[in-house]
Amino acid sequence: MNILQQGEGDSKLADGYYEIASRYIEVAIQTRDEMFSAGDTLSGNMNLYNYPLYTANSSWSLPQYMLYPEVYKLTISGTSYSAAFTESYQMYSIYGTTSVPSGWLIPLKYIKPSRTVSSDKVARVRLIVPHGQGTSQASQYVYPCYYEITYNLGKSMTLIKSISGIRGTIGGKAGEGLNPLDIVKFTSAYATLIRRTSTVKSNKIVVGRDARISGEMVKNVVCGTLMGMGFDVVNIGLASTPTTELAVTMAGACGGIILTASHNPKQWNALKLLNEHGEFLNAAEGEEVLRIAEAEAFEYADIDHIGSYIEDNTYNEKHIESVLALKLVDVEAIRRANFRVAIDCVNSVGGIILPELLHRLGVQQVEKLYCEPTGNFQHNPEPLEKNLGDIMNLMKGGKADVAFVVDPDVDRLAMICEDGTMYGEEYTLVTVADYVLKHTPGNTVSNLSSTRALRDVTRKYGMQYNAAAVGEVNVVTKMKETNAVIGGEGNGGVIYPESHYGRDALVGIALFLSHLAHEGKKVSELRASYPNYYIAKNRIDLTPQTDVDAILAKVKDLYKAEEINDIDGVKIDFPDKWVHLRKSNTEPIIRVYSEAATMEAADELGKQIMDIVYSLAK
C-alpha cells in the first residue's frame, strides 16, 4: 500500500457506522498482448479535478467513468472493518456483488478521510487488491493490477442548478443538497416567471411525480410553496413525465412541475419545469428562473389570494386514451398478433401505467418485473444493457416476444428481443420513425449524438433529416422549425407531435407494437432490417485551467476538410462514420461519442480523437 495523500480528517475513525464516498481507478501493471498494455485504465469512476490523465489504449475494456463517487456503508468495530456497496452504484454492476474488497478497507487504519470535494485534500492511496476480489474480468482473465482510490468521509451532497431545472441528492446543508429550503426558493422563482409570462388565465399549475422515496416530501414542499405564491395546485399524484406534460394542456394550466430525477439513483430527485404548453422551459426562461432564485426576487400571496389544492388521479387514464386515439396506433392489429410482452419498470410509475396500456392495446400476456412503485430501485435505473440482466435472462427463457424497459419517469424506452439480446436503445427511435414515415412521410430530427441510422431511414423515404443540439428542448425547437413528423433522442426518447412535443415511452410502445404487428416479423428480424451502426462513448478529463473551447477550435481546424457541425461542440462527419466532441458546462471534461459500422471501428475513431485532444492539452 502506498499512501499518496492522507487528507485532512480525523486521525482515526471511532467505532461506529459511516458512509464512505470513494473514487477509484483500476490500472493494469502487466502487459497482456491480446488484451491490454501496462498502464491501461480497466475501469474507474475517477473524476477529481487535477487528477492525472489516465487513458485506455486497449479495445478489450473501455473505461467506465461516472460523475459521482461510489458510496458504501462502512461499519467499524475495534480492528474489524466491514462494508457493502449499494446496487444503485456502478461497482455493483462491475463486481457483481455488494461486497467491498477487503483490500479497499485496509487504508482506513492509516489515512484521514474527510468531507471535501477538493482533489488536494482527499485521502488517496495506491494498493493492490487480490484478483479474486476484483472485477468479473479479473476472475476470468487473471491480471496484476492496482487500484488508486480516494476517500471522502460521508456522502457527498450535490445540488445542481441549471436552465433545465434543479436536481440533487436529498439532504445536506442549504445549497449543498436538494433540501426543502432550496426547493422553496426554486419553486418560488418558477412561479414568479410563470406569473409574468403565461397567457393562460386559469391560475393552475400541475404537479406530478415519479415513485422516488423522497417524492412525497418534495411534493408537499412544492405544492405548499405554489399555494403560497397564489397558484391553484392540481396534484396528479404518481405520474410519468409525459403524463404530466399532457396534463398541463388537458387541465388548461399555465405550467407544470415534474418531480423526477429521471434515470439517476434513488438518492436523487429534481424539479423539471414546464410552460403552458406542457413543454420544458427554453434556455432564456431557465436563466431567468435562476436569476430570480438567486436574487430571491419573489413575493408571496396574502391571505385572500393564497392558492387552492386538489388531487386529480385521472390523468393516467387520459394519457392512455390519448395514445389509443392516435391514427397510427392499430389496436386491432396488435390484438390479432397475440403478443407476449415482458416489462421492467424499475419500481416506479411505469409499473402503474404500462400494464394498463398493454391491456388496452389488446396484449393478454404480460410478464411483469419490478412493477411495484416503491421507489427502491432493484437495479441501476438507467435502461442500459449492463443494468438489465434480470429481464434479459427472463427473455432468454422464451417467455415473451418482446420486452420493454423504461426509466423511472417513463420518457425513455429500451427494448429486448425475443432471444434476450438488446434491441439497441438508439434503434427505438429509428424503428418508430420507419413506421411513421411509411404512413406519413415527412422530416425527422434527432440530436447530434444519435445514430446515423435515422438519417438513412429518413432518406429512404425521400425526406430530410436534421440534427439538433443535445437536449430535448433543442430537439423540439428543431422539429417545429422543420415541421418534423417524428423526432427524439438516441437514448430511447420518442417525440411524436401528433401526441405532444415530449419524449413518451407509451407512444413509443404503441407505435412499435403496431409496426411489429404489420411486419409480422420476430423482433430480432425487425432489428436486423435496419442499417447497423455502433456508438462508443468516452470522456476526456482535463484540468480546470484547460481552455476547452480553444482545443475544440483546433480540432475543428484539423478536420476542416470534413463535414463539420459546431452547434453543440464539434461533430466531424466522415463518409462512413462520425465523432462528436461535447464540452461539459459544469466540469473540465469533453464527452466523446463516435459511431461506425463496428464497435471496434467506433472505438478506434474515438481514441484517435482523444489522443489528439490530449496532445493539444499539453
MARMARLUM-171467 format. One line per 8 residues: their letters; for each residue x, y, z of C-alpha. Coordinates in nm, 4 decimals. Each point is the difference from the previous one (the first is absolute). Layout:
<recs>
A> X,Y,Z; ...
</recs>
This chain:
<recs>
MNILQQGE> 0.0000,0.0000,0.0000; 0.1336,0.3394,-0.0968; -0.1586,0.3009,0.1722; 0.0123,0.3005,-0.2308; -0.2106,0.2445,0.2012; -0.1313,-0.0406,0.3527; -0.2769,0.2558,-0.0211; -0.1131,0.2439,0.2657
GDSKLADG> -0.2439,-0.2037,0.2079; 0.0264,-0.1579,0.3437; 0.3097,-0.2050,0.0633; -0.2111,-0.3030,0.0918; -0.3589,-0.0971,-0.0635; -0.1819,-0.1030,0.3148; -0.2149,-0.3114,0.0230; -0.3307,0.0516,-0.1733
YYEIASRY> -0.1888,0.0209,-0.3241; 0.1196,0.2200,-0.2888; -0.0689,0.0795,-0.3595; 0.3182,0.0123,-0.2055; 0.0116,0.1622,-0.3429; 0.2869,-0.1370,-0.2093; 0.1238,0.0535,-0.3491; 0.2110,-0.2744,-0.1460
IEVAIQTR> 0.2000,-0.0794,-0.3059; 0.1286,-0.3455,-0.0969; 0.3280,-0.0038,-0.1919; 0.1774,-0.2999,-0.1542; 0.3609,-0.0489,0.1125; 0.0799,-0.2797,-0.2456; -0.0300,-0.0137,-0.3782; -0.2364,-0.2560,-0.1510
DEMFSAGD> 0.0590,0.0152,-0.3737; -0.3415,-0.1355,-0.0916; -0.1887,0.2387,0.2262; 0.1825,0.2979,0.1456; 0.3275,0.1677,0.0785; 0.1490,0.0966,0.3319; -0.1463,0.3298,0.1123; -0.3348,-0.0533,-0.1700
TLSGNMNL> -0.3028,0.1179,0.1917; -0.2272,-0.3019,0.0353; -0.2836,0.1564,0.1950; -0.0554,0.3031,0.2134; -0.2206,0.2826,0.1187; 0.2778,0.2487,0.0677; -0.0993,0.3552,-0.0678; 0.1858,0.2260,0.2398
YNYPLYTA> 0.1336,0.3244,-0.1373; 0.3720,0.0029,-0.0668; 0.0122,-0.3765,0.0013; 0.2649,-0.1699,-0.2179; -0.1289,-0.0775,-0.3492; -0.0299,-0.3728,-0.0447; -0.0968,-0.1390,-0.3367; -0.0887,-0.3467,-0.1171
NSSWSLPQ> 0.1836,-0.1113,-0.3113; -0.1713,-0.3342,-0.0175; -0.3201,-0.0824,-0.1861; -0.0593,-0.2894,0.2356; -0.1336,0.2057,0.2867; -0.1156,0.3588,-0.0199; 0.0198,0.2276,0.3020; -0.3300,0.0155,0.1846
YMLYPEVY> -0.0122,0.3459,0.1441; -0.2578,0.1510,0.2317; -0.0492,0.3578,0.1020; -0.0669,-0.0811,0.3637; 0.1921,-0.2187,0.2448; -0.0910,-0.3405,0.1312; -0.1764,0.0145,0.3338; 0.0245,-0.2996,0.2300
KLTISGTS> -0.1091,-0.0786,0.3532; 0.2892,-0.0454,0.2414; -0.0119,-0.1524,0.3480; 0.3000,0.0245,0.2342; 0.0267,-0.2099,0.3146; 0.3428,0.0021,0.1595; 0.2385,-0.1269,-0.2651; -0.2814,-0.1519,-0.2038
YSAAFTES> -0.1174,0.1750,-0.3178; -0.2941,-0.1036,-0.2178; -0.1730,0.1781,-0.2854; -0.2534,-0.0484,-0.2783; -0.0650,0.1709,-0.3332; -0.3527,0.0976,-0.0944; -0.1542,-0.1495,-0.3143; -0.0805,0.3418,-0.1450
YQMYSIYG> 0.3694,0.0812,-0.0414; 0.2472,-0.1073,-0.2657; 0.2144,-0.2366,0.2034; -0.2872,-0.2409,0.0471; -0.0352,-0.0383,-0.3763; 0.3778,-0.0351,-0.0457; 0.0701,-0.2358,0.2910; -0.3334,-0.1837,-0.0086
TTSVPSGW> -0.0205,0.0171,0.3780; -0.0677,0.2506,0.2763; 0.3106,-0.1186,0.1859; 0.2788,0.2574,0.0201; 0.3448,-0.1567,-0.0559; 0.1717,-0.0239,0.3380; 0.3104,0.1555,-0.1510; -0.1954,0.3205,-0.0494
LIPLKYIK> -0.0593,0.0260,0.3737; 0.3593,-0.0477,0.1181; 0.1005,0.3644,-0.0622; -0.2669,0.1266,0.2396; 0.2351,-0.0854,0.2885; 0.2680,0.2301,-0.1376; -0.1610,0.2847,-0.1911; -0.2245,0.2892,0.1072
PSRTVSSD> -0.3224,0.0129,-0.2010; -0.1816,0.3300,0.0098; -0.2998,0.1664,-0.1581; 0.1416,0.1904,-0.2974; -0.0368,0.0469,-0.3734; 0.3551,0.1203,-0.0473; 0.2454,-0.2343,-0.1694; 0.2754,0.1555,0.2086
KVARVRLI> -0.1601,-0.0974,0.3297; -0.1333,-0.3501,-0.0562; 0.1585,-0.3040,0.1552; 0.1677,-0.1884,-0.2839; 0.1635,-0.3413,-0.0090; 0.1378,-0.2399,-0.2575; -0.0402,-0.3706,0.0737; -0.0182,-0.3446,-0.1550
VPHGQGTS> -0.3155,-0.2018,0.0606; 0.0003,-0.3794,-0.0535; -0.1592,-0.0824,-0.3335; -0.2650,-0.2215,0.1580; -0.1511,0.3119,0.1473; 0.0315,0.1952,-0.3212; -0.2223,0.0366,-0.3014; -0.1644,-0.2814,-0.1882
QASQYVYP> 0.2658,0.0456,-0.2655; 0.2679,-0.0449,0.2637; -0.1524,-0.3314,0.1006; -0.0120,-0.1125,-0.3610; 0.3326,0.1425,-0.1097; 0.2306,0.0165,0.3019; 0.2121,0.3074,-0.0311; 0.2141,0.1998,0.2421
CYYEITYN> -0.1505,0.3414,0.0602; -0.0105,0.2710,0.2591; -0.2717,0.2322,0.1184; 0.0527,0.3657,0.0655; -0.2797,0.1098,0.2308; -0.1032,0.3260,0.1621; -0.2144,0.0052,0.3119; -0.2492,0.2559,0.1263
LGKSMTLI> -0.1660,-0.0378,0.3371; -0.3749,0.0164,-0.0322; -0.2170,0.0111,-0.3024; 0.0712,0.2972,-0.2234; -0.3111,0.2106,-0.0497; -0.0638,0.1457,-0.3416; -0.2240,0.2845,-0.1133; 0.0005,0.0964,-0.3668
KSISGIRG> -0.1878,0.3063,-0.1167; -0.0333,0.0334,-0.3743; -0.2280,0.1468,-0.2641; -0.1816,-0.3348,-0.0172; -0.0929,-0.0063,0.3692; 0.1493,-0.0857,0.3370; 0.1242,-0.3459,0.0958; 0.2058,-0.1514,0.2752
TIGGKAGE> 0.0394,-0.2573,0.2707; -0.2461,0.0144,0.2870; 0.1364,0.1463,0.3217; 0.2940,0.2122,0.1055; 0.0334,0.3649,0.0846; -0.1781,0.2754,-0.1898; 0.1674,0.0405,-0.3367; 0.1759,-0.3382,0.0236
GLNPLDIV> -0.2794,-0.2492,-0.0687; -0.3595,0.0013,-0.1118; -0.1715,0.1082,0.3203; -0.3267,0.1795,0.0855; 0.1545,0.3473,0.0135; 0.1458,-0.0205,-0.3510; -0.3188,-0.1612,-0.1308; -0.2044,0.2924,0.1365
KFTSAYAT> 0.2282,0.2606,-0.1588; 0.0042,-0.1661,-0.3391; -0.3741,-0.0681,-0.0039; -0.0664,0.3610,0.0970; 0.2231,0.1229,-0.2818; -0.1770,-0.2233,-0.2525; -0.3420,0.1200,0.1188; 0.1159,0.3600,-0.0382
LIRRTSTV> 0.1045,-0.0616,-0.3603; -0.3269,-0.1770,-0.0858; -0.2007,0.2871,0.1496; 0.1825,0.2405,-0.2299; 0.0031,-0.2024,-0.3205; -0.2992,-0.2341,-0.0209; -0.2884,0.0972,-0.2272; -0.2269,-0.2576,0.1652
KSNKIVVG> -0.2221,0.1563,0.2638; -0.1060,-0.3147,0.1861; 0.2429,0.0565,0.2891; 0.0655,-0.3768,0.0059; 0.3361,-0.1728,0.0235; 0.0210,-0.3780,-0.0382; 0.2316,-0.2072,0.2211; 0.0840,-0.3642,-0.0745
RDARISGE> 0.2715,-0.2269,0.1356; 0.1736,-0.3306,-0.0464; 0.0109,-0.2579,0.2797; 0.3247,0.1099,0.1672; 0.0179,-0.0418,0.3746; 0.0492,0.3763,0.0398; -0.2906,0.0796,-0.2316; -0.2669,0.0478,0.2677
MVKNVVCG> 0.2180,0.2446,0.1929; 0.1001,0.1976,-0.3075; -0.3613,0.0064,-0.1243; -0.1236,0.1439,0.3287; 0.2604,0.2767,-0.0045; -0.0629,0.0869,-0.3663; -0.3786,0.0000,0.0281; 0.0020,0.2089,0.3177
TLMGMGFD> 0.2374,0.2513,-0.1559; -0.2121,0.0337,-0.3149; -0.3070,0.0628,0.2158; 0.1975,0.2600,0.1925; 0.0793,0.1665,-0.3332; -0.3730,0.0206,-0.0730; -0.0330,-0.2902,-0.2470; -0.2645,-0.2719,-0.0007
VVNIGLAS> 0.1774,-0.3341,0.0111; -0.1226,-0.3043,-0.1932; 0.1865,-0.2948,0.1501; -0.0284,-0.2952,-0.2395; 0.1901,-0.2327,0.2318; 0.2268,-0.2776,-0.1255; 0.0320,0.0772,-0.3689; 0.2538,-0.0308,-0.2793
TPTTELAV> 0.1753,0.3011,-0.1483; -0.2038,-0.0189,-0.3244; -0.3219,-0.0374,0.2035; 0.0792,0.3197,0.1895; 0.0856,0.1799,-0.3236; -0.3353,-0.0970,-0.1501; -0.1812,0.0890,0.3215; 0.1125,0.3634,-0.0279
TMAGACGG> -0.1885,0.0539,-0.3257; -0.2890,-0.2320,0.0896; -0.0599,0.1952,0.3223; 0.0458,0.3354,-0.1695; 0.2782,0.0785,0.2470; 0.2586,0.2731,-0.0341; 0.2898,-0.2302,0.0865; 0.1133,-0.3180,0.1646
IILTASHN> 0.2729,-0.1481,0.2168; 0.1199,-0.3586,-0.0338; 0.1700,-0.1448,0.3071; 0.2444,-0.2525,-0.1390; 0.3724,-0.0567,-0.0332; -0.0603,-0.2118,-0.3092; 0.2587,-0.2819,-0.0161; 0.2074,0.1142,0.3012
PKQWNALK> 0.0264,-0.2273,0.3087; -0.2580,0.0109,0.2782; 0.1797,0.2585,0.2166; -0.0573,0.2586,-0.2745; -0.3042,0.2101,-0.0776; -0.0648,0.3011,-0.2197; -0.2494,0.2642,-0.1074; -0.0614,0.0137,-0.3759
LLNEHGEF> -0.1854,0.3091,-0.1118; -0.2701,0.0255,-0.2670; -0.1649,0.2908,-0.1780; -0.3700,0.0343,-0.0853; 0.0443,-0.2356,-0.2978; 0.1294,-0.2798,0.2220; 0.3484,0.0435,-0.1475; 0.3288,0.0667,0.1769
LNAAEGEE> 0.1039,0.3610,0.0536; 0.2412,0.1365,-0.2589; 0.3518,0.1194,0.0866; -0.0984,0.3644,0.0511; -0.2866,-0.0943,0.2315; 0.2236,-0.2363,0.1936; 0.2597,0.2734,0.0455; -0.2688,0.2327,0.1311
VLRIAEAE> -0.1131,-0.2567,0.2560; 0.3601,-0.0305,0.1213; 0.0304,0.3798,0.0225; -0.3225,0.0382,0.1963; 0.0984,-0.2794,0.2383; 0.3449,0.1472,0.0628; -0.1429,0.3480,0.0650; -0.2964,-0.1414,0.1964
AFEYADID> -0.2099,0.2371,-0.2115; -0.3370,-0.1553,0.0787; -0.2996,0.1034,0.2069; -0.2528,-0.2259,0.1703; -0.3770,0.0444,-0.0065; -0.2015,0.1493,0.2854; -0.2703,-0.1961,0.1790; -0.2727,0.0933,-0.2490
HIGSYIED> 0.2014,-0.1191,-0.2985; 0.1734,-0.3221,0.1071; -0.0583,-0.2866,-0.2392; -0.2179,-0.3085,0.0240; 0.0932,-0.3666,-0.0184; -0.1707,-0.2942,-0.1685; 0.1013,-0.3556,-0.0771; -0.0957,-0.1417,-0.3390
NTYNEKHI> 0.1100,-0.3567,-0.0724; -0.1731,-0.0290,-0.3389; 0.2871,0.0999,-0.2227; 0.1591,-0.3426,-0.0376; -0.3260,-0.1150,-0.1587; -0.0198,0.3165,-0.2108; 0.3566,-0.0580,-0.1212; -0.0796,-0.3576,-0.1019
ESVLALKL> -0.3150,0.1165,-0.1793; 0.2040,0.2563,-0.1935; 0.2461,-0.2693,-0.1115; -0.2792,-0.2330,-0.1129; -0.1536,0.2861,-0.2001; 0.3120,0.0509,-0.2141; -0.0723,-0.0853,-0.3645; 0.3081,-0.2211,-0.0397
VDVEAIRR> -0.0669,-0.2047,0.3137; -0.1668,-0.3125,-0.1379; -0.1610,-0.1682,0.2995; -0.1713,-0.2673,-0.2094; 0.3258,-0.1043,-0.1685; 0.1721,-0.0218,0.3387; -0.2841,-0.2064,0.1446; 0.0057,-0.2416,-0.2945
ANFRVAID> 0.3774,-0.0448,0.0323; -0.0524,-0.1400,0.3526; 0.3333,0.1332,0.1218; 0.1600,-0.1202,0.3213; 0.1676,0.3008,0.1646; 0.2382,0.0374,0.2940; 0.0609,0.3296,0.1810; 0.2556,0.1324,0.2497
CVNSVGGI> -0.1231,0.3209,0.1637; 0.2816,0.0345,0.2578; -0.2387,0.0478,0.2944; -0.1450,0.3280,-0.1179; -0.3055,0.1428,-0.1744; 0.0401,-0.2130,-0.3117; -0.1265,-0.2876,0.2153; -0.3300,0.1846,0.0388
ILPELLHR> -0.0684,0.1123,-0.3563; 0.1706,-0.2517,-0.2339; -0.2011,-0.3096,0.1016; -0.3228,0.1922,-0.0586; 0.1224,0.1354,-0.3337; 0.0939,-0.3488,-0.1199; -0.3348,-0.1377,0.1118; -0.1836,0.2727,-0.1913
LGVQQVEK> 0.2159,-0.0743,-0.3062; -0.1240,-0.3573,0.0037; 0.3094,-0.1669,0.1462; -0.1256,-0.2885,0.2123; 0.3293,-0.1412,0.1302; 0.2256,0.2374,0.1963; 0.3002,-0.1109,0.2059; 0.0619,0.2658,0.2630
LYCEPTGN> 0.3396,0.0718,0.1537; 0.0518,0.2628,0.2700; -0.3385,0.1617,-0.0501; -0.0683,0.0850,0.3656; 0.0359,0.3841,0.0235; 0.2065,-0.0007,0.3193; 0.2765,0.2322,-0.1180; 0.2520,-0.2512,0.1321
FQHNPEPL> 0.1501,-0.0780,-0.3386; 0.1040,-0.3657,-0.0335; 0.2780,0.0899,-0.2434; 0.1696,0.3095,-0.1379; -0.2995,0.1786,-0.1564; 0.1660,0.1018,-0.3259; -0.1300,-0.2408,-0.2698; 0.3395,-0.1163,-0.1257
EKNLGDIM> 0.1067,-0.3576,-0.0722; 0.2316,-0.0253,0.3013; -0.2962,0.0713,0.2318; -0.2548,-0.2330,-0.1603; 0.1324,-0.3488,0.0693; -0.3184,-0.1197,0.1709; -0.2418,0.0757,-0.2811; 0.2498,-0.1100,-0.2656
NLMKGGKA> 0.0226,-0.3372,0.1742; -0.3786,-0.0146,0.0180; -0.0171,0.0522,-0.3752; 0.2554,-0.2742,-0.0641; -0.2493,-0.2372,0.1584; -0.2407,0.0587,-0.2904; -0.2723,0.1564,0.2141; -0.0756,0.2961,-0.2276
DVAFVVDP> 0.0247,0.1343,-0.3543; 0.1384,0.3364,0.1096; 0.0979,0.1774,0.3222; -0.0435,0.3694,0.0718; 0.2165,0.1764,0.2582; -0.0580,0.3550,0.1211; 0.1764,0.2362,0.2347; -0.1699,0.1271,0.3210
DVDRLAMI> -0.1878,0.2833,-0.1734; -0.0900,-0.2010,-0.3147; 0.1291,0.2358,-0.2672; 0.2724,-0.2398,-0.1225; -0.0706,-0.3360,-0.1616; 0.2381,-0.2900,-0.0504; -0.0930,-0.3364,-0.1498; 0.1254,-0.3566,0.0190
CEDGTMYG> -0.0396,-0.2576,-0.2768; -0.1701,-0.3371,0.0380; 0.3416,-0.1688,0.0365; 0.1091,0.2178,0.2930; 0.2286,0.2331,-0.1974; -0.0296,0.3776,0.0177; -0.1882,0.1623,-0.2843; 0.2206,0.3061,0.0436
EEYTLVTV> -0.1227,0.3178,0.1674; 0.1083,0.2024,-0.3030; -0.2364,-0.2027,-0.2182; -0.3191,0.0723,0.1940; -0.0414,0.3296,-0.1833; 0.1282,-0.1433,-0.3296; -0.2643,-0.2748,-0.0008; -0.2901,0.2205,0.1023
ADYVLKHT> 0.1072,0.2589,-0.2589; -0.0008,-0.2678,-0.2714; -0.3622,-0.0825,0.0815; -0.1073,0.3650,0.0174; 0.1766,0.0950,-0.3242; -0.1525,-0.2953,-0.1821; -0.3462,0.1410,0.0668; 0.0640,0.3756,0.0375
PGNTVSNL> 0.3136,0.1044,-0.1919; 0.1733,0.3037,0.1445; 0.3177,0.1293,0.1569; 0.1766,-0.1393,0.3066; 0.2257,0.1366,0.2748; 0.2355,-0.1495,0.2577; 0.2915,0.1417,0.1952; 0.3567,0.0083,-0.1242
SSTRALRD> 0.1044,-0.2987,0.2118; -0.2707,-0.2334,-0.1309; 0.0511,-0.2756,-0.2540; 0.0331,0.0682,-0.3723; -0.2578,-0.2737,-0.0615; -0.2832,0.2540,0.0411; 0.1454,0.2083,-0.2820; 0.0251,-0.3108,-0.2194
VTRKYGMQ> -0.3610,-0.1033,0.0658; -0.1249,0.3556,-0.0602; 0.1793,0.0238,-0.3331; -0.1456,-0.3388,-0.1001; -0.3356,0.1778,-0.0126; 0.1452,0.2989,-0.1865; -0.0368,0.2295,0.3007; 0.2389,0.2287,0.1899
YNAAAVGE> 0.1813,-0.0772,0.3227; 0.1264,0.2813,0.2267; 0.2245,-0.0114,0.3067; -0.0549,0.2097,0.3110; 0.2160,0.0826,0.2989; -0.0189,-0.2519,0.2837; -0.2987,0.0549,0.2305; -0.3721,-0.0581,-0.0423
VNVVTKMK> -0.0867,0.3697,-0.0229; 0.2485,0.0395,-0.2873; -0.1422,-0.3004,-0.1854; -0.3544,0.1326,0.0407; 0.1023,0.3437,-0.1286; 0.1602,-0.1534,-0.3103; -0.3051,-0.2237,-0.0563; -0.2280,0.3023,-0.0022
ETNAVIGG> 0.2349,0.1898,-0.2333; 0.0074,-0.2863,-0.2518; -0.3580,-0.1286,0.0420; 0.1351,-0.3402,0.0977; -0.2533,-0.2829,0.0290; 0.2173,-0.1969,0.2429; 0.3112,0.0705,0.2029; 0.1747,-0.0637,0.3265
EGNGGVIY> 0.3285,-0.1071,0.1520; 0.2127,-0.3102,-0.0341; -0.0437,-0.0907,0.3666; -0.3401,-0.1503,-0.0722; -0.1925,0.3260,-0.0096; -0.2850,0.0145,-0.2546; -0.1670,0.3365,-0.0670; -0.3141,-0.0293,-0.2126
PESHYGRD> -0.1687,0.3373,-0.0663; -0.3355,-0.1654,-0.0737; -0.0045,-0.0711,0.3734; 0.2120,0.2760,0.1540; 0.3487,0.1505,-0.0120; 0.1591,-0.2127,0.2685; 0.1795,-0.3348,0.0273; -0.2630,-0.2633,0.0691
ALVGIALF> 0.0646,-0.3707,0.0543; -0.3737,-0.0791,-0.0174; -0.0221,0.1455,-0.3504; 0.3187,-0.1883,-0.0926; -0.1417,-0.3334,0.1216; -0.3332,0.0433,-0.1809; 0.1613,0.0991,-0.3305; 0.2655,-0.2727,0.0243
LSHLAHEG> -0.2568,-0.2742,0.0639; -0.2119,0.1314,-0.2896; 0.3041,-0.0143,-0.2270; 0.0964,-0.3481,0.1225; -0.3533,-0.1279,-0.0571; -0.0040,0.1329,-0.3559; 0.3449,-0.1411,-0.0814; -0.0711,-0.3456,0.1354
KKVSELRA> 0.3651,-0.0498,0.0971; 0.1828,-0.1029,0.3120; 0.1446,0.2955,0.1872; 0.3566,-0.1104,-0.0786; -0.0915,-0.0239,-0.3706; -0.1461,0.3494,0.0063; 0.3173,0.1335,0.1609; 0.2148,-0.1711,-0.2643
SYPNYYIA> -0.1897,0.1842,-0.2736; 0.1542,0.3357,0.0976; 0.3480,0.1382,-0.0747; 0.2460,-0.1256,0.2575; 0.2018,0.2586,0.1899; 0.1804,-0.0062,0.3326; 0.0657,0.2949,0.2318; 0.2962,0.0193,0.2387
KNRIDLTP> -0.0243,0.2451,0.2886; 0.3050,0.1364,0.1807; 0.1054,0.3089,0.1862; 0.3148,0.2048,0.0323; 0.0834,0.1374,0.3454; 0.1931,0.3242,-0.0064; 0.1019,0.2546,0.2619; -0.1985,0.3118,0.0941
QTDVDAIL> 0.2781,0.2058,-0.1597; -0.0457,-0.1610,-0.3419; -0.1522,0.2218,-0.2685; -0.2497,-0.2548,-0.1318; -0.1447,0.2386,-0.2609; 0.3452,0.0599,-0.1452; 0.0617,-0.3755,-0.0269; -0.3316,-0.0551,-0.1772
AKVKDLYK> 0.0835,0.2817,-0.2421; 0.3335,-0.1654,-0.0827; -0.1690,-0.3366,-0.0584; -0.2519,0.1679,-0.2282; 0.2840,0.1565,-0.2001; 0.1885,-0.3304,-0.0257; -0.3036,-0.1629,-0.1622; -0.1261,0.2958,-0.2014
AEEINDID> 0.0044,-0.2124,-0.3162; -0.2787,-0.2170,0.1468; -0.3633,0.0867,0.0638; -0.0055,0.1970,0.3276; -0.2928,0.0910,0.2285; 0.0855,0.2358,0.2874; -0.3428,0.0872,0.1447; 0.0767,-0.2147,0.3039
GVKIDFPD> 0.3733,-0.0596,0.0362; 0.1622,-0.1449,-0.3117; -0.1427,-0.2857,-0.2050; 0.2145,-0.1359,-0.2839; -0.1893,-0.1982,-0.2649; 0.2093,-0.2367,-0.2084; -0.1562,-0.1944,-0.2913; -0.0436,-0.3178,0.2049
KWVHLRKS> 0.0291,0.1137,0.3634; -0.0134,0.3033,0.2308; 0.1366,0.1325,0.3282; -0.1578,0.2612,0.2264; 0.1866,0.1971,0.2668; -0.2181,0.1773,0.2615; 0.1388,0.2036,0.2864; -0.1649,-0.0045,0.3388
NTEPIIRV> -0.1391,0.3289,0.1289; 0.0816,-0.0909,0.3584; 0.3285,-0.1930,-0.0127; 0.3278,0.0009,-0.1933; -0.0900,-0.3037,-0.2078; -0.0786,-0.0776,-0.3632; -0.2462,-0.2760,-0.0832; 0.0992,-0.2012,-0.3049
YSEAATME> -0.2626,-0.1833,-0.2066; 0.1076,-0.1942,-0.3081; -0.1956,-0.2209,-0.2377; 0.1047,-0.2471,-0.2694; -0.1055,-0.3287,-0.1579; 0.1691,-0.2015,0.2778; 0.0654,0.0695,0.3664; 0.3736,-0.0491,-0.0615
AADELGKQ> 0.0009,0.2689,-0.2697; -0.2087,0.2356,0.2142; 0.2332,-0.0498,0.2948; 0.3078,0.0499,-0.2165; -0.1388,0.3271,-0.1370; -0.0844,0.1265,0.3480; 0.3457,-0.0824,0.1353; 0.1667,0.1605,-0.3018
IMDIVYSL> -0.1773,0.3268,0.0750; 0.0647,-0.0353,0.3743; 0.3736,-0.0353,-0.0632; -0.0103,0.3193,-0.2067; -0.1808,0.1869,0.2777; 0.2462,-0.1188,0.2642; 0.2907,0.1149,-0.2183; -0.1629,0.3411,-0.0466
AK> -0.0573,0.0313,0.3757; 0.3700,-0.0385,0.0869
</recs>
